[in-house]
Amino acid sequence: MAAERGSGTGTSDAGDARWRERAIERSLRNARARAVTRSDRFISAANQLLQETGRTDFTVQEIVERSKMSLRSFYQHFASKDELLLALFEELIREWVGRLRTEVYRFDDPVDRLRAYVLGMYGTVQGRDSAPSRALTIYHLRLAETHPSEFAHALSPQIDLLMEVIDAGMATGQFRSDIDAAQMSMILTQALVATLHMSVLGAHWASTPVSEEALWAFCYGGVSGGAGTPVAAAPKARRPSRARG
C-alpha cells in the first residue's frame, strides 16, 4: 500500500509539473508579446520624431509622450535612449535589406544580382539632402566608433545578402576567386558605405558626385578582376512563371 501511495504521489507530481510548465510557458509567451508590442511603440515613436525633426537628439520624455507610454515602461524595455536608437537602426536596416533582397532575387544571373544590390545601395541616398538621412548617417558613423560590435551586428543582414551574391558569382566563375567571399564582401561594403556617407554629408570633392553607373562599373571591376562593366543598360528581371491550367 505504501508503495502504491508513493507511486500515486509521483504521478500527481509529474502531472502538476506538466501543467505548471504549460502555465509558465503561456505566461512567458504573453509577457514576451506584450514586451515586443511596447518596444515597437517606442521604436515607432522614435522613428516618427526622427522623420519630423531630422534629428536624433530628442529626449526620452519626448519619446514617451509620443508613444503614449510611461517613463517607467520605457526603462523596463530600454536601458537608455542610445539603446533605443540602436534598436531603431537595426529595424530600419532589417526592413531595408528585406526590400533589397526582393529586388536582388528578381534576377537569376549573379552579375545582375550584384548590379541590383549596388544600385539598391545607391538608391538609399536619393533625397540625400533630407534631414532624416543626414541624421541617420551621422548616427551611423557615431555608432561605428562607440559601439563597433553592435554596429557590426546591425549591418550583418546587409553583408550576408552581399556574400550570397558573391558566393554565387564565384561558383559560376564570373567573380574572381583569389579573394575569399567574406573579405570581398567587407571590402565592397566599406567602399559602398563610405561613398554613400560622403554623398549624404555633401562631401563631393571638386563638385563631382558619383553616378550610379560609375559606382557600378567600379564595383564590378573589383569583383570580376577585369575592367569596365558588361552591361550599360539595366538587366531584365526574370518574368514570373505562369500557373499552368
Backbone bond lengths (Angstrom), bond angles and torsions (degrees), N, CA, C in turn:
res aa  C-N    CA-C-N  psi(-1)  N-CA   C-N-CA  omega(-1)  CA-C   N-CA-C  phi
1 M - - - 1.457 - - 1.520 110.20 -
2 A 1.327 114.35 -42.02 1.461 117.84 -179.97 1.516 110.17 -62.03
3 A 1.338 114.88 -40.54 1.468 118.69 -179.98 1.518 110.37 -64.12
4 E 1.404 114.47 -39.41 1.463 117.66 -179.85 1.518 111.02 -64.77
5 R 1.368 115.77 -42.34 1.472 118.56 179.74 1.526 109.61 -63.37
6 G 1.334 116.00 -40.32 1.466 118.92 179.25 1.516 111.00 -62.51
7 S 1.358 115.65 -41.11 1.456 119.59 -179.81 1.511 110.79 -64.59
8 G 1.362 114.89 -40.82 1.463 118.87 179.78 1.511 111.63 -64.02
9 T 1.329 115.61 -41.54 1.469 119.09 -179.66 1.516 110.88 -62.49
10 G 1.362 115.14 -41.12 1.463 118.45 179.49 1.517 111.33 -61.03
11 T 1.356 117.14 -41.22 1.458 120.60 178.76 1.507 111.16 -62.52
12 S 1.357 115.56 -42.08 1.460 119.90 -179.74 1.514 111.28 -63.34
13 D 1.356 115.29 -43.07 1.459 118.61 179.54 1.522 111.13 -61.75
14 A 1.351 115.45 -40.33 1.457 119.33 179.64 1.519 110.48 -63.48
15 G 1.375 115.22 -40.74 1.461 119.19 177.39 1.507 111.40 -63.31
16 D 1.331 115.49 -44.93 1.467 119.47 178.42 1.515 110.47 -58.79
17 A 1.357 116.41 -42.12 1.460 120.20 -178.52 1.521 110.53 -61.27
18 R 1.333 116.62 -40.96 1.464 119.50 -178.51 1.522 111.20 -65.95
19 W 1.346 117.53 -46.32 1.467 117.08 -178.00 1.528 111.46 -69.31
20 R 1.346 114.86 -32.11 1.465 117.39 176.77 1.534 111.19 -66.04
21 E 1.341 115.66 -41.32 1.464 119.37 177.99 1.516 110.83 -61.84
22 R 1.348 116.02 -41.74 1.463 118.97 179.10 1.523 110.84 -63.57
23 A 1.335 116.31 -42.58 1.460 120.68 -179.57 1.532 111.11 -63.25
24 I 1.347 115.42 -42.55 1.467 119.69 179.71 1.526 110.53 -65.56
25 E 1.336 116.21 -43.91 1.461 119.86 179.49 1.519 111.16 -61.15
26 R 1.350 116.06 -42.88 1.465 119.95 179.30 1.519 110.67 -64.22
27 S 1.327 116.05 -41.85 1.458 120.73 179.27 1.525 111.28 -63.23
28 L 1.346 116.07 -42.19 1.463 120.19 179.95 1.519 111.24 -67.22
29 R 1.350 116.99 -38.72 1.458 120.08 177.35 1.519 110.77 -61.47
30 N 1.338 115.74 -44.83 1.460 120.28 -179.88 1.526 111.21 -64.57
31 A 1.345 115.99 -42.01 1.464 120.27 179.63 1.527 110.30 -64.86
32 R 1.329 116.18 -40.40 1.460 119.95 179.79 1.525 110.52 -65.07
33 A 1.335 116.34 -42.29 1.460 119.68 179.14 1.529 111.30 -61.66
34 R 1.327 115.85 -41.88 1.470 119.49 178.53 1.527 110.40 -64.71
35 A 1.340 116.55 -41.65 1.466 120.65 -179.34 1.529 110.95 -63.54
36 V 1.345 116.72 -41.69 1.460 120.44 179.19 1.524 110.11 -64.29
37 T 1.333 116.59 -44.11 1.462 120.41 179.83 1.514 111.56 -60.60
38 R 1.323 117.00 -45.79 1.458 120.65 -179.48 1.515 111.08 -68.10
39 S 1.317 117.52 -40.31 1.464 120.34 176.89 1.520 110.69 -60.63
40 D 1.340 115.80 -42.66 1.458 120.04 178.89 1.527 111.58 -61.23
41 R 1.324 116.58 -35.62 1.469 119.57 179.32 1.524 110.97 -66.22
42 F 1.322 116.90 -39.72 1.468 119.89 177.78 1.532 110.60 -67.29
43 I 1.330 116.64 -41.59 1.462 120.73 179.42 1.521 110.21 -64.10
44 S 1.322 116.05 -43.21 1.465 120.58 178.98 1.528 110.99 -62.25
45 A 1.327 116.41 -41.01 1.469 120.64 178.87 1.525 110.70 -63.01
46 A 1.338 116.83 -43.05 1.463 120.65 179.09 1.525 110.72 -63.81
47 N 1.327 117.04 -39.63 1.463 120.42 179.32 1.528 110.87 -65.56
48 Q 1.315 117.21 -40.20 1.465 120.83 177.39 1.527 110.76 -61.36
49 L 1.319 116.21 -43.87 1.460 120.21 179.52 1.528 111.06 -64.63
50 L 1.341 116.41 -39.69 1.457 120.94 177.97 1.526 110.49 -61.42
51 Q 1.338 116.36 -47.33 1.462 120.26 -177.75 1.530 111.67 -66.59
52 E 1.321 117.07 -35.24 1.464 121.01 -177.01 1.527 112.64 -78.73
53 T 1.325 116.67 -38.57 1.456 120.18 -173.13 1.527 113.39 -101.53
54 G 1.349 116.82 -21.99 1.449 119.49 -175.41 1.513 112.75 69.00
55 R 1.345 115.86 25.70 1.456 120.63 -177.48 1.526 109.28 -136.44
56 T 1.329 114.50 160.78 1.465 119.62 172.61 1.524 110.61 -117.06
57 D 1.336 116.36 9.10 1.463 118.82 -177.72 1.533 112.71 -95.15
58 F 1.351 115.70 20.15 1.461 118.45 174.14 1.524 109.19 -67.46
59 T 1.317 116.32 159.89 1.469 120.57 -173.87 1.522 111.64 -93.59
60 V 1.319 114.88 164.83 1.466 120.38 174.99 1.523 109.82 -60.78
61 Q 1.323 116.87 -38.25 1.464 119.98 -179.91 1.526 110.99 -62.40
62 E 1.325 117.76 -38.80 1.469 120.44 177.24 1.524 110.76 -64.03
63 I 1.328 116.32 -39.37 1.469 120.31 178.42 1.524 110.08 -64.73
64 V 1.324 116.21 -43.98 1.462 121.52 -179.50 1.526 110.35 -61.92
65 E 1.319 116.78 -45.29 1.466 120.18 -179.06 1.523 111.09 -64.85
66 R 1.340 116.79 -40.87 1.459 119.63 -179.96 1.524 111.54 -67.70
67 S 1.308 117.19 -35.61 1.470 121.09 -178.69 1.521 113.12 -79.10
68 K 1.348 115.36 -14.85 1.469 121.30 -175.63 1.538 111.91 60.70
69 M 1.321 113.97 32.12 1.458 120.70 175.48 1.526 107.72 -113.26
70 S 1.329 116.51 179.49 1.462 120.31 -178.32 1.519 111.24 -97.07
71 L 1.328 115.24 159.12 1.457 120.76 176.12 1.524 110.24 -62.89
72 R 1.318 115.70 -38.67 1.464 120.60 178.47 1.532 110.43 -60.50
73 S 1.329 115.80 -43.02 1.457 119.84 179.64 1.530 111.03 -64.60
74 F 1.334 116.82 -37.61 1.464 119.87 178.93 1.526 110.30 -57.90
75 Y 1.339 116.06 -49.33 1.463 119.46 -175.75 1.524 112.50 -76.49
76 Q 1.325 117.53 -8.68 1.456 120.38 170.65 1.528 110.69 -76.67
77 H 1.340 115.57 -23.31 1.465 120.27 -175.55 1.521 113.72 -108.81
78 F 1.326 116.80 -27.74 1.469 120.43 -178.32 1.521 109.30 -136.07
79 A 1.319 115.84 136.03 1.470 119.88 -178.95 1.516 111.84 -73.14
80 S 1.342 116.86 -25.69 1.453 120.66 -176.99 1.522 109.57 -162.81
81 K 1.329 116.05 172.67 1.461 119.56 175.59 1.522 110.65 -65.19
82 D 1.330 117.58 -35.64 1.465 120.51 178.28 1.524 111.55 -60.05
83 E 1.322 116.27 -38.87 1.466 119.40 178.56 1.523 110.51 -66.15
84 L 1.333 117.07 -37.37 1.461 120.82 176.62 1.527 110.33 -65.91
85 L 1.335 117.83 -43.37 1.458 120.86 179.45 1.525 110.96 -62.38
86 L 1.317 116.47 -36.99 1.466 119.95 176.43 1.522 110.03 -63.92
87 A 1.328 116.93 -42.17 1.463 120.52 178.14 1.525 110.59 -62.61
88 L 1.339 116.05 -41.07 1.466 120.15 177.83 1.521 110.39 -63.14
89 F 1.321 117.08 -43.90 1.458 121.77 179.36 1.523 110.44 -60.35
90 E 1.325 117.42 -44.55 1.466 121.70 179.41 1.528 110.97 -61.85
91 E 1.334 116.25 -41.87 1.465 120.28 -179.56 1.517 111.20 -65.45
92 L 1.329 117.29 -43.55 1.458 120.80 179.66 1.527 110.83 -63.48
93 I 1.334 116.74 -41.40 1.467 120.48 177.50 1.524 110.26 -63.68
94 R 1.328 116.64 -46.18 1.470 120.70 -177.71 1.527 111.28 -61.13
95 E 1.326 116.53 -44.52 1.466 120.03 -179.47 1.524 111.13 -66.36
96 W 1.340 115.80 -41.58 1.463 119.35 179.96 1.525 111.47 -65.78
97 V 1.329 117.80 -42.14 1.458 120.94 179.18 1.530 110.50 -64.23
98 G 1.317 116.88 -34.21 1.464 119.77 176.42 1.524 111.24 -60.68
99 R 1.329 116.35 -43.42 1.468 120.27 178.20 1.530 110.73 -68.65
100 L 1.336 116.13 -40.26 1.466 119.70 179.81 1.523 111.16 -65.21
101 R 1.323 117.20 -39.33 1.465 121.23 179.07 1.526 110.45 -60.16
102 T 1.319 116.65 -42.16 1.461 120.71 178.19 1.516 110.78 -60.40
103 E 1.333 116.96 -43.48 1.465 121.13 179.59 1.526 111.16 -66.90
104 V 1.321 117.55 -43.48 1.465 121.68 -178.43 1.524 110.93 -61.68
105 Y 1.325 117.38 -42.40 1.456 120.82 -174.98 1.525 113.35 -86.38
106 R 1.326 115.78 13.10 1.470 119.38 166.74 1.523 109.93 -73.21
107 F 1.320 116.42 -16.06 1.461 121.97 -176.03 1.526 110.98 -112.19
108 D 1.319 115.38 152.01 1.465 121.25 179.04 1.524 112.04 -95.67
109 D 1.328 116.61 -36.65 1.459 120.85 -175.65 1.526 110.82 -77.64
110 P 1.355 118.27 132.86 1.460 121.00 -179.65 1.529 114.17 -57.84
111 V 1.349 116.85 -34.43 1.466 119.66 178.77 1.533 109.86 -65.83
112 D 1.322 115.79 -43.26 1.464 119.77 178.23 1.529 110.81 -64.92
113 R 1.326 115.89 -36.61 1.468 119.34 177.97 1.525 110.91 -65.63
114 L 1.332 115.79 -42.13 1.462 118.71 178.72 1.524 110.34 -63.89
115 R 1.310 116.74 -40.53 1.466 120.16 178.63 1.533 110.23 -61.56
116 A 1.321 116.19 -43.21 1.470 119.78 178.77 1.523 110.40 -62.43
117 Y 1.324 116.80 -37.01 1.465 121.42 179.06 1.531 110.21 -65.51
118 V 1.325 116.55 -50.29 1.469 120.84 -177.66 1.524 110.59 -62.55
119 L 1.330 117.01 -45.38 1.460 119.50 -179.11 1.530 111.12 -70.55
120 G 1.326 115.63 -29.22 1.463 118.62 174.44 1.515 111.09 -66.09
121 M 1.329 116.06 -40.47 1.464 120.13 174.79 1.522 110.66 -62.54
122 Y 1.323 115.64 -45.33 1.460 120.30 179.97 1.532 110.74 -59.93
123 G 1.319 115.28 -36.65 1.471 119.75 -178.75 1.509 113.73 -62.80
124 T 1.330 117.49 -20.31 1.462 119.26 -179.53 1.519 112.32 -71.06
125 V 1.337 118.33 -14.81 1.464 119.76 179.76 1.517 112.06 -99.45
126 Q 1.342 117.13 2.84 1.447 118.04 172.75 1.529 107.60 -66.39
127 G 1.294 117.03 133.97 1.454 120.15 -171.41 1.514 110.41 74.01
128 R 1.362 115.42 30.43 1.451 120.79 -173.36 1.518 113.77 -66.42
129 D 1.353 116.24 -15.04 1.455 118.74 179.87 1.529 111.76 -82.45
130 S 1.334 116.80 -2.38 1.459 119.35 -178.89 1.521 110.50 -69.59
131 A 1.315 114.72 144.42 1.467 119.63 -178.13 1.528 112.66 -61.98
132 P 1.356 120.01 -42.07 1.474 118.88 178.81 1.529 112.96 -59.57
133 S 1.353 117.39 -40.63 1.466 120.12 179.08 1.522 110.89 -62.59
134 R 1.309 115.88 -42.07 1.458 120.09 179.88 1.523 110.91 -65.53
135 A 1.340 116.08 -43.01 1.463 120.17 -179.34 1.524 111.12 -63.61
136 L 1.337 117.27 -41.70 1.463 120.61 178.89 1.524 111.25 -66.51
137 T 1.329 116.77 -37.24 1.460 120.08 178.81 1.526 110.74 -64.24
138 I 1.313 116.18 -44.11 1.462 120.25 178.65 1.526 110.25 -62.54
139 Y 1.347 116.73 -41.73 1.461 119.90 177.95 1.521 110.52 -65.20
140 H 1.336 116.09 -39.73 1.460 122.78 177.89 1.530 110.27 -54.86
141 L 1.328 116.61 -47.37 1.460 121.53 -179.66 1.527 111.32 -67.41
142 R 1.325 116.10 -40.68 1.469 119.52 -179.66 1.530 110.65 -66.30
143 L 1.325 116.25 -38.94 1.460 120.78 179.64 1.524 110.88 -64.70
144 A 1.338 116.33 -39.73 1.466 120.12 178.57 1.520 111.40 -61.92
145 E 1.332 116.27 -32.24 1.459 120.42 -178.70 1.524 112.62 -81.88
146 T 1.352 116.36 -43.14 1.462 119.81 -171.73 1.523 113.95 -91.84
147 H 1.340 117.32 -29.45 1.463 120.69 -178.60 1.529 109.61 -134.89
148 P 1.328 118.09 67.69 1.463 120.66 -173.87 1.525 114.47 -59.33
149 S 1.328 118.12 -37.49 1.469 119.04 -178.54 1.519 111.01 -69.67
150 E 1.342 117.00 -41.13 1.461 120.67 177.35 1.527 110.43 -65.84
151 F 1.319 115.66 -37.97 1.462 121.37 177.93 1.525 110.00 -61.84
152 A 1.330 116.67 -45.61 1.467 120.99 179.63 1.524 110.84 -62.56
153 H 1.339 116.31 -40.75 1.467 119.90 179.12 1.526 110.76 -63.58
154 A 1.330 117.20 -41.14 1.465 120.91 -179.10 1.522 111.38 -63.78
155 L 1.337 116.66 -35.51 1.466 120.86 -178.30 1.522 113.56 -84.83
156 S 1.319 118.08 -8.79 1.469 120.54 -173.42 1.532 113.94 -58.34
157 P 1.347 121.28 -38.26 1.471 118.44 178.03 1.525 112.41 -61.85
158 Q 1.330 116.37 -37.24 1.465 121.54 178.91 1.529 110.46 -65.87
159 I 1.314 116.85 -45.45 1.471 120.93 -178.66 1.525 110.51 -69.70
160 D 1.328 117.38 -36.64 1.465 120.61 178.02 1.521 111.14 -60.91
161 L 1.332 116.73 -41.67 1.461 120.31 178.60 1.522 110.63 -63.05
162 L 1.313 117.33 -44.10 1.467 120.95 178.97 1.525 110.84 -62.43
163 M 1.335 117.38 -40.46 1.465 120.24 178.94 1.523 111.58 -62.93
164 E 1.320 117.26 -37.27 1.467 120.37 177.06 1.526 110.42 -59.47
165 V 1.336 115.34 -44.51 1.465 120.19 -178.97 1.520 110.53 -65.69
166 I 1.332 116.83 -44.90 1.469 120.27 -178.81 1.526 111.08 -67.53
167 D 1.314 117.72 -40.89 1.470 120.70 176.44 1.527 110.78 -56.67
168 A 1.329 116.29 -43.67 1.463 120.54 -179.32 1.522 110.63 -64.58
169 G 1.339 117.28 -41.13 1.459 120.35 179.17 1.514 112.92 -68.16
170 M 1.320 116.99 -33.56 1.466 120.38 176.64 1.530 110.33 -69.84
171 A 1.329 116.18 -36.81 1.468 120.33 -179.48 1.528 111.50 -65.42
172 T 1.338 116.85 -31.41 1.470 120.31 -179.99 1.524 112.08 -91.49
173 G 1.333 117.66 -1.88 1.453 121.25 180.00 1.518 113.83 79.61
174 Q 1.332 118.17 11.06 1.471 121.35 -178.89 1.526 112.42 -86.71
175 F 1.326 116.23 -20.13 1.461 120.66 178.39 1.527 109.34 -116.11
176 R 1.297 115.72 152.76 1.456 121.50 -178.20 1.531 110.83 -61.76
177 S 1.314 115.98 150.48 1.465 120.46 -178.28 1.528 112.46 -118.86
178 D 1.346 117.17 4.48 1.461 118.78 179.72 1.533 111.77 -79.43
179 I 1.323 117.55 -10.22 1.467 123.58 173.49 1.514 106.90 -121.25
180 D 1.334 117.36 131.56 1.464 117.50 -177.24 1.528 110.95 -70.61
181 A 1.333 115.03 160.02 1.463 121.42 -172.32 1.521 112.52 -60.36
182 A 1.344 117.06 -38.74 1.469 119.83 -178.35 1.522 111.04 -63.85
183 Q 1.340 116.88 -46.23 1.458 120.04 -179.97 1.530 111.22 -67.27
184 M 1.325 116.89 -40.40 1.454 119.75 179.57 1.529 110.48 -63.75
185 S 1.328 116.92 -38.44 1.465 121.21 178.22 1.528 110.79 -63.23
186 M 1.326 116.32 -42.24 1.456 120.00 -179.82 1.532 111.57 -67.37
187 I 1.337 117.06 -42.13 1.465 120.44 179.20 1.523 110.16 -62.21
188 L 1.324 115.70 -45.20 1.459 120.20 -179.02 1.529 111.13 -66.48
189 T 1.322 115.98 -40.43 1.466 119.82 178.85 1.518 110.96 -62.19
190 Q 1.329 116.32 -44.93 1.460 119.60 -179.63 1.525 111.59 -63.16
191 A 1.327 116.58 -39.75 1.463 119.94 179.06 1.528 110.75 -65.84
192 L 1.316 116.63 -44.33 1.461 121.01 -178.96 1.522 111.59 -66.05
193 V 1.332 115.64 -47.82 1.466 119.56 -177.46 1.521 110.83 -63.53
194 A 1.332 117.47 -42.56 1.462 120.17 179.30 1.523 111.20 -62.70
195 T 1.323 116.72 -41.13 1.469 120.74 178.77 1.517 111.15 -63.39
196 L 1.317 115.77 -43.70 1.469 120.10 -178.41 1.523 111.10 -68.83
197 H 1.324 116.80 -39.08 1.465 119.86 177.79 1.526 110.57 -60.73
198 M 1.310 116.13 -45.51 1.455 119.74 -179.29 1.524 110.86 -64.12
199 S 1.318 115.97 -35.58 1.453 119.96 179.22 1.527 111.27 -67.06
200 V 1.321 116.05 -45.49 1.465 120.18 -179.55 1.520 111.08 -63.99
201 L 1.329 116.31 -40.20 1.459 120.45 -177.37 1.524 112.60 -82.63
202 G 1.339 117.12 -1.65 1.450 120.51 175.75 1.506 114.65 78.62
203 A 1.327 117.93 22.40 1.470 120.63 -177.94 1.523 109.92 -90.69
204 H 1.331 116.21 65.15 1.468 120.29 179.26 1.525 108.64 -91.43
205 W 1.325 116.29 105.96 1.457 119.42 179.69 1.529 109.52 -64.51
206 A 1.304 114.85 134.29 1.468 122.01 177.89 1.530 111.40 55.12
207 S 1.328 115.58 29.95 1.468 121.11 178.00 1.520 111.80 54.51
208 T 1.316 117.12 39.59 1.474 121.06 -179.15 1.517 110.17 -119.94
209 P 1.330 118.10 89.85 1.467 119.84 177.10 1.532 110.81 -68.31
210 V 1.309 115.59 151.15 1.464 120.94 179.88 1.526 108.93 -84.79
211 S 1.334 116.04 126.57 1.464 120.57 178.91 1.525 109.87 -82.07
212 E 1.319 115.90 161.11 1.466 118.97 -179.40 1.522 111.06 -66.18
213 E 1.320 118.44 -36.23 1.460 120.16 -179.52 1.525 111.42 -70.62
214 A 1.337 116.78 -36.13 1.474 119.40 177.15 1.526 110.17 -66.23
215 L 1.335 115.95 -40.16 1.461 120.01 178.64 1.515 110.61 -64.38
216 W 1.327 116.81 -43.23 1.457 121.01 179.56 1.534 111.08 -64.26
217 A 1.333 117.16 -44.61 1.468 120.54 -179.68 1.521 110.80 -60.93
218 F 1.333 116.69 -40.41 1.461 121.32 179.29 1.530 110.71 -64.23
219 C 1.330 116.03 -47.40 1.471 120.31 -178.47 1.521 111.10 -65.04
220 Y 1.321 117.15 -42.96 1.462 119.51 -179.80 1.520 111.10 -64.58
221 G 1.336 116.57 -42.00 1.454 119.50 178.15 1.515 111.82 -59.20
222 G 1.342 116.44 -36.81 1.457 120.52 179.94 1.510 113.55 -69.30
223 V 1.320 117.54 -42.50 1.471 119.57 -176.11 1.521 112.33 -83.37
224 S 1.339 117.40 -23.50 1.462 119.41 -178.57 1.521 111.70 -90.12
225 G 1.363 116.35 -19.35 1.450 119.60 -178.03 1.519 112.45 80.93
226 G 1.366 116.55 4.02 1.457 121.19 179.33 1.509 110.85 -116.44
227 A 1.304 116.97 -170.36 1.464 121.89 179.51 1.514 109.23 -114.14
228 G 1.335 115.00 147.89 1.457 119.73 176.29 1.504 112.87 84.32
229 T 1.299 115.61 -172.55 1.454 122.32 -177.05 1.509 109.84 -130.18
230 P 1.321 119.21 142.18 1.467 120.51 -176.13 1.508 113.84 -75.04
231 V 1.316 118.38 -17.79 1.468 120.75 -177.81 1.512 108.95 -136.76
232 A 1.317 116.26 139.64 1.460 120.87 176.39 1.520 110.03 -97.39
233 A 1.316 115.41 -34.22 1.459 119.88 179.63 1.511 109.80 -96.49
234 A 1.321 115.08 163.02 1.461 119.75 179.71 1.519 109.93 -65.29
235 P 1.333 118.55 137.38 1.468 121.33 178.51 1.516 111.24 -70.49
236 K 1.311 114.67 160.39 1.457 119.08 178.61 1.524 110.27 -85.84
237 A 1.306 114.19 135.02 1.453 118.76 176.13 1.516 109.32 -76.98
238 R 1.320 115.85 154.63 1.453 118.84 178.20 1.515 109.29 -68.25
239 R 1.308 116.07 146.59 1.456 120.61 -179.51 1.523 110.17 -83.12
240 P 1.324 116.61 142.74 1.469 118.61 176.89 1.525 109.72 -61.33
241 S 1.322 116.71 137.65 1.461 120.30 178.77 1.511 110.43 -72.34
242 R 1.313 115.95 139.84 1.463 120.68 178.48 1.515 111.23 -87.52
243 A 1.294 114.94 139.44 1.470 118.96 178.20 1.511 108.85 -70.68
244 R 1.294 115.67 134.83 1.470 120.55 179.38 1.506 109.79 -83.46
245 G 1.305 112.92 134.82 1.448 117.32 -179.55 1.516 111.19 -85.16
